[in-house]
Amino acid sequence: MRIFNSYTNKIEEFETIHPNQVNMYVCGPTVYNYIHIGNARPVVFFDTVKRFLEKKGYEVKFASNFTDVDDKIIQKALEEKEDELKISKKYIDAFLKDLSDLNCKTDYIQPKVTEYMDFIIKFIQDLIDKGYAYNVDGDVYFRVDKIKDYGKLSNQNIEDLISGSRIDINPKKESPLDFTLWKKTAVGINFESPFSLGRPGWHTECVSMIDDIFNEKIDIHGGGVDLQFPHHENEIAQSQALHCHTLAKYWMHNGRLSFKNEKMSKSLGNVVLVKDVPEKMPLRYFLLSTHYRAPLNYDDESFSMYIKEWQKLQTAVKSLFLKLELGNELNEEIAIESKDILAEVDNFNTAMEDDFNTANAITSVQTMIKSINQSLRKNTDSNYLNQQLKAIKYMMDVLGLDAKLKRLTDADRRLYDDWQNARNGKNFQLADELRTKLVERGII
């Protein structure tokens, strides 16, 4: 398996630090609002990465945080006249619901900044003790010029960053590039520390959480490309300062999602919230339709195409499943032996092993759907159909695409028989009513 490593800027063979184990961290949301579909892209992609790694037999320890201390949360609390922790709880719950609706697994480690304050404070103190950070009137800053390779992740050098930066109006800093580890403030939620009453800087939260949760260099650190600089660059700097390593062996970044070829941003107001998209599986399908490192553009017309594509896919899989169920021929234990099916599963795995190329993996899914439709038209034998079903279920499970296949009860079978009898008897009004019930029950 090969992965593009953002830190080395090249494709590399994937070799874990520990045999058959992957330690993985993805930067999570700042919980002050509902997430939009651009926010959902890394969530869906890295959920898919985790799924595939687990299919390959790895034990995956996965963590993704909630930033529940932030100026934006304080501002939201003031707007809604509510406590900051209640605001963050509201949007954490909303985020997890959106994840569940997108069929993302939510059984991962979910650290919150407020719960990690003691460790974050100790982490900052350790940086001060080693000379990598300094306290000025209760504000703590990191000395960027002490990190030799600062800027490597984002392909920048310190001289260019300084010359290209705005004039720093903060005279407390030794250098314009020094970033905040602790902010002295009495506004909003704050915490006692040896430095001052205040709260941590964003860039020190994730790295300190990783340090505590994994206690070593991890295999994969992921997030959106917008986090490369300065957030991930600053995480690496702190890890190099305390532990002399780059925090993660592989750095992975997904491309931006645009709205009608413009940056999607809450501040610009051109966002599509995940909760407002009624078709969640087509949305997941759309988010995986392009290679994760490439930019992705959303507009209503293009998304409507994915709704139709998903309906075709779901209809084919449900028809295959239903045919086997009705004939009492479903065999979930069957082994895939047919060469053509094995070849397409191999194509799917090859695409996923090539830097998680979900676009090419979806091509294999579509090829399987065409084959399934042909088999259903030809009244193919149940052995082959069961192999097709197993193959397509494997592919869809890796991609997190849920066709909602439902085993039939006796009542379901009677309802289906009544529908067929109404159709054959040309009682179209009754047939339509029964069909509606079948759709509502997820049978067809």
N, C-alpha and C positions, 0 to 999 in steps of 0.2 A: 504494500500500500504506500502511496506517495501523497505528500501534503506540501502545499506552498507555504513556506515559512516566511512571514512578513519581516522577521528580524534579519534573516540572511538574504531575503529577496530572491529566493529560488525554490524550486521544487526539490524536496528531500524525501528519502526513504523514511517511513515512519517506524521508529524503534522506541519502544517505551523504556522508561527508566527502570521499572520493575517488570519482570516477566508477567504477561497476561493481565496487567493492571494499568488503567489509565486514570490519572488524576487530572481533573479538568475544571477550569473556572471561567465563567462568563460574566462580564459586568452587567448588573441588573439595573432596574429603573430607579430614578428619583421619583418618589411616589407623591406627586402633587396634582395629578390629573389622570384621566383615562389615557391609555396608550393608543397611538395611531398605527396604521398598517406599516409605516416605516419602522417604528419601534418593534413591531412584531417580526420583522424579517430575521434579525439575529436570533430571536427566541425560537422561531420555527426551524431555522437552519441548524442551530447547535443541538436542538432536540433530535433532529434527524441524524446528526453526527453521532450522538450518544446511542441512538437506536441501532445504527449500523455497527458501531464498535461492539455493542453487546451481542449482536447477531454473530459477529466474528469470534465470540468467545471471551472477550475482555471483560473483566470486572471494572466497571466505571464508577469512580467516586466523583460526583458532579456537584458543584456549588455555584450559586449565583445569588448576589446580594440584593438587599433593598436599602437604598439610601433614604433613611427616614429623618435625617437632620439636614436642612438646607434652607437657603434664603427663599427659594421658591415655595417651599412648604410653609414657611412663616408668613409669606405674603398671601398664600391661599387661605391660611387660617384666619388672617385679618379680614380678608374679603368675605369669608363665610362665617365670621364671628364664632370660631370654633377652636378647640384645643389642637395644637400641632399633632400630637400623637393620635388623636381621633381622626384627623385629616389623613395621616399616613396609613392608619388602619383601614380606613374607607377605601383608599386607592390600592392598597395591597390586596384586599379582598377582590376588588374589581379586576386587578391584574391577573390574579390566579383564576378567576372565572373566565377571563378572555383566553388564558392558556388552555384551560380545560375544554372550552368551546372549539379551540383550534386543534384539539386532540394532542396537546403537548403534555408530556408527563410532568407532574408536579411533586413527585416524591423525591425531590433532591434537597440538598442542604441549603437553607435559606437564611443566612446571617443578616441581622439588622444592625445598623450602625449604633443605635441606642443600646443594644445589648452587648456591644463590643468595646464600650468606651474605656474600661480599665485597661484592656489590652492595647488599644490604640494609643492611650496616654503613655504606657510603658514603651511602646514601639518608638514614639517620638522622643522620649527621654533617652533611649538607647542611641538614637541618632545624634542627639546633643552630646552625650558622653563620648561618642567616637569622633566628635568634631565635624560632623556632616550637617549639623543644624545649629541655629543660634536663636536666642530669645532676645527680642527687643521690646521692652515695655509690655510684655505679656503676649506678643505675637511671635510665633516661631516660624522660621524660614529654613528652607533646605539650600545648602551651598552647591549649586549646580556645577561650578567650575572645578569641583573636586572629583567629578566623574569623567574619566578619560573618554569614553565612547558615547557621551550624551548626544542624542540626536540620530544614532544609528538606525533605530527602528523607523523613524520618519524620514531618513535620508537627508538630514540637515546637519550643519555644523554650528558650533556655538558662535563663531564670528558672524556668520550670515544671520543667525537668529537675533543677535544683538543689533547688528546694523539695520535689520529689517523691522525691528520692534518699534513701537511707539515710545515716546519719551516717558520714562517711568516717573510718576509724580509721588511715589512713595520713598521718601528719603531714608526710611528705616532699613531698606534692603542694601546689602553689600553689592548686589548685581541685579540688573533688571530681570534676569532670567530666574532668579531665586523664587521658589514657589512656596506658598503657605502650607504649613503643616498644622498649625493651630491658630485660630482667630480669636482674639480677645473681644468679647461682646457681652452686653447685658440684654440684648434684644432677642426676644424669642427664647426657645428652649436652649439651655446652656448647662455646662458641667464644671464642677470643681476640678482643678488640675494643679500641678506644681508650677505651671506657667502663668495661669490666670483663670478667671471665670470665663468660659467661652465654649467653643466647639471645634471639632477637627476640620481641616481642609479636605476637600474631596479627594485629592490625589493620594492621601495616606490611608484612606479607609480600606480600599480593596486589597492593597498590598499587605496591610496588617492582618486582615481577615484570612488571606491565603496563608500567611505565616503561621497563624494559630491553627487553622483547620487542617492543613497538610503538613506543616512543620518541615518542609523541604521544598526543593525545586519541583514544580509540577510539569506534567507532560504538555498540556495545551492550555493556553490562555486565549480567550476569544472575545470578540465584540465588534461593533461597527467600525468602519474605516475612519469615521469622525473622531474616534477615541485614540487613534494612533498618537496624535500629538494634540495637547500635551499630556493627556491622562496616562496612557500606557507608557509613554516615554518616562514620565515621572515615577511611575511604579517601578520600572526597571532600575532607575537611578537609586531609589531607596533600597531595593534588594541588593544591588551591587555594593552599596555602602555598608549594609549590615551583614550580608552573607556571601559577598563576592561571586554572585551568579545573577543571571538575567531573569530570574523568577520563573520563567517557563522555557522548556526546550523548544516548543513550537508556538509561534504567535500567529493567530488566524483572524482575519478581518473581512467582513462581508461588505459589499458595495452599497452605495446609497440607493434609496428608493425615492424617485421623484414623482411629483403630481403634475401631469400634463407638461412634462419636461422642465418643471421648476422645482426647486428644493422644497420638500414637504417639511413644514415647521409649524409648531403651535403658535409661535410668535407672529408668523405670517398669516395664520388663520386658514391655510389651504390644506387642512388635514382631513383624512377619512379615519374616523375612530373605529377600532376593531369591533367594539360593541354595537356599532350602527350598521355593520355589514351583516345582512341576514343569512348569507350563504357562506358559512365558515370553511367548509371543505374546499369549495372552489377557491377561496382566498388562500388556503394553505397550498393548494395545487399551483396557483399563480406565483406565490412567493418562492416556490422551488423550481419554477419553470425555466429560470435563467441561472447560469453558473453563479455561485454565491459571491465571487469576487467581482463580477460584472455589475454595472449599474442596472437598475430596473425601473421602468417607467409605468405609472398607473394612470389609466383614464377609463371612464365608464365603458367606452366601446370595446377596448381590449379586454377588460375584465369580464364583460358579458360573454366573450368567446370562451373564457375558461369556465364559466358557469355551464355553458352548453357542453364543453368537453367533459366536465365532471359528470354531468347527467348521463352522457353516453357511457362513460366508464362504469358508473354505479349501476346503470340499467343492465349492462352486460354481465357484471359480476353477480348481481342479484338474480338475474335470469338463470345463470349457470347454477348457482346455489339452490334456487327454488326447484329447478328440474331434478336435481339429485335428491333433494329433500322429499319432493312429492313421490318420487319413485322408490323411496326408502333405500337409496343407493349411495348415500353420502358416506365416504370413507376418509376420515381425517387423519388416519394413520398411514395412508398410502405413501410409498416412496416414489419419487420422480425418476422414471427410467427411460422415458421417450427421449430420443436424442435431440429432437427439435426443441422440446421444452427445456431440457437441460442446457442447450446452447443459449437460449434466450435468458435463462437465469444467470448463466455465466456472463453474458453481455451486460446484464444489469449490475452484477457484482464488480465487473471490470470498470464500469463507469464510476461506481461509488469508490472504488479503490484508487481511482485516478483523481485525487484531490476533491473527492466528494462531488463529482460532476452529476448533479441531480437532473440537469437538462437532458443529458444522454441517458440517464437511468429512466427518465419518463418516456423516452423514445422506446425503450424495451417494454415498458408498461403498455404503451399504445399498440405495439406489435402483438403483445399477448392478447389484448382486447380484440383486435381484428381476428386473431386465430380462434378465440372463444366464440365470437359471433359466427364464424364459418362452421365451427363444430356444432353449434346449436341448430343451424340451418340444415346440416347434414344428418342430424340425429345420431351423432357419434356415440360409441359405446361408453359406458359409465366409467370404465377404468381410465381411459384417456381424459375424460372430463374431470375426474377427481384429481388427476395430475395437474391439469390446467388450473384448477381451483387452488390447489396447494401453491403453485408457482405464483399466481397473481396475488394471493393473500400474503405471501412472503414479501413480495415487492411493495405492496401497499402498506404493510406493517412497518417496513424500514422507512418509508416516506411519511408515515403517520397519517395515511389517508384511510378513513374509516367509512366503509360502505354500509355499515350497520346491518350486517347479516343476522338474521333472526331465525332460530330454530322454530319449527311449526308446532303449535299445540293442536289438539284434536279440533278445537273450535276454529283455529286458523284454517285447517284443512277443509272443514265444512263450509266455511265462508268462501274459500277459493273454489270449491266444487259448485257452490250456488252461483258464483259469478260466471263460471264457465257454462253452466246450464242456461243462465239467463242470456249469455251471448249466443249460444247455439240456438236457443229458442227465439232469438231476435227480439227479446224484451229489453230494448236498449235503455229505457229509463231505469229499470231495476239494475241492469248491468252497470250503469254509471254510478248508481248509489252504492253498489257493492264494491266497485272498484275504488271509490273514495275511501271506504272503510279499510280496504286492503292497504292503500297508501298510508292512511293514518296509523295503521298498526305496523308499518314498516315492512310489510311482506313483499310488496312489489314497488 
